[in-house]
Amino acid sequence: MCAPDLYEVDYVINPWMVGQVHHASRELAALQWSNLNRAVSAIADVLLIDPQPGSPDMVFTANAGLIHGNSVAVSRFFHPERQGEEPHFHRWFEQNGYTVLEIPRTTPFEGEGDALFSADHNRLWAGFGPRTLAASHQFLRDAWKIDVVPLHLVDPRFYHLDTCFAPLEGGFVLYYPAAFDATSLAEIEAFYPAEKRIPVAEADAIRFACNVVNIDHTLILNSVSLVLSNQLEQLGFEVIQIELTEFMKAGGAAKCLVMKLPSDRE
């Protein structure tokens, strides 16, 4: 995670930022982030990266890269506004013992924001559309010899895969169907049986219900509807809701603020 000491909405690079430039409260953001950090720290070890001047979105560490084993594919951000984050994340991963894989500068790829492993880690769901190019998927296949399944994002509000799709423990998936084209939706529904699929309504999707931190059977997410929280609890999950409204102004919530590091590094 990265503390929001320098967090601000300084520019517009997704629909959530429209009308929000310089309207985020750093004081409220700090409080909300602290609540999230406290909830995650209660069930996992949290490592921090220092925020850097000129990178107000660095707080969204899920976009730093994608880890597999002892190596990490560091992100190549689509928008110039975020490209300054890359060397800071690159350095942090090297200092923490990861082998850094260099995706070509010409192939945008935005880390865990657009690439999520299934719960059994045998399949990588990889989004493409507004921010990540499908061409980056071949780099991941070649580097890690893994099954990469592309999912086409078609709603600009859900510009990253982790805003509309979340593989969960127990083989469940939380997703917003309308964010995907027909082919991608068919891929999701062919892999996950009906009893494991948790489609969310638009009202919950735009509250970033799918942008969830899942650790074992705990789900940490922004506030959602009673209907959805009850459904998740009935499936055996502990649901922890934390208001993250200040970060939604920049287009992110719980998962965007947390990059999950593997606990089984070789």
Buried (B, 14 or more C-beta within 10 A) or exposed (E): BBBBEBBBBBBBBBBBBEEBEEEBBBEBBBBBBEBBBEBBEEBBEBEEBEBBEEBBBBBBBBBBBBBBEEBBBBBBBBBEBBBBBBEBBBEBBEEEEBEBBEBEEEBBBBBBBBBBBBBEEEBBBBBBBBBBBBBBBEBBBEEBEBEBBBBBBBBEBBBBBBBBBBBBBEBBBBBBBBBBBEEBBEBBBEBBEEEBBBBBBEEBBBBBBBBBBBBEEBBBBBBBBEEBBEBBEEBEBEBBBBBBBBBBBBBBBBBBBBBBBEEEEE
